[in-house]
């Protein structure tokens, strides 16, 4: 039913609530996909209980790199968007990289008496994750600088063909 002024029907729900639902939906979708990717990698590259959890280590370190890189793009390079950070950063990478799996793997190593491997898992993951984050930020900012130089050569156009 049209509005009394003849215009399109407008939702009586506040815009903020409608946007929140959309953000929650993309976070949920990203979480579904990220968790599924983590699970699939765990099945493809299982780590026996008494060995170093290389799959979890690799997933968490690569996720640290990707999150840092993504945030540079979302916050400093791409035009503002509501859903990319929610989908990719919070949803996908949030469920792809998990603290709980890291700690379960550490507990499993301790339970099998592999105290050195457990310590390497904890402190090595922290150090490698921090290094991957720094690298992701550096790569992203290098890309931003290259885009800025390229835009200057193109006459100031900052974005590609997809943003007009």
Secondary structure by P-SEA (a helix, b strand, c coil): ccccccccccccccaaaaaaaaaaaaaaaaaaaaaaaaaaaaaaccccccccaaaaaaaaaaaaaaaaaaaaaacccccccccccccccccaaaaaccaaaaaaaaaaaaaacaaaaaaaaaaaaaaaaaaaaaaaaaaaaaaaaaaaaaaaaacccccccccc
